[in-house]
Amino acid sequence: MANLVVRNVDEEIVKALKVRAGRHGTSAEAEHRKILAEALVKPKKRSFVQVLASMPNVGDDADFERVEDTNSPDVLG
């Protein structure tokens, strides 16, 4: 495995990293590795069913019923 040194990191970011690591019961270094992996490693592909299940419920079909506009001119002639 390679080593990575990050210099000139804002103190607030370092504190936030340590707090996050503490919440997860890990070291700041382990948390840093986890954040980098989540941000940079290609996510696992989800199935079509998983994608559909993750979509929010935006209403019933009746909510999107098409209403004909009888006042508009006939575009097609």
C-alpha positions, 0 to 999 in steps of 0.5 A: 500500500502507498502512503499519502501525506496531506499538508496545509489542511485547515484546522477546522477540517482536521477537527471535523475529521477527528470528531467524525472518526470518534463517532464511528469509533475509528482513528482519524487516519482510518476515517480519512481512508474511508472518506477517500474510498467513498469519494473516489472508488467507483460505487457498486452498481445498483439493480433496476429494482434498487433504483426504482425503490430509491425513487421518491413517491411524488403522487398518484397517477391522477395527480399527473392527469393530462388536461386538454387546453381547448382555448389554444389554437390548433398548431397543426392546422 
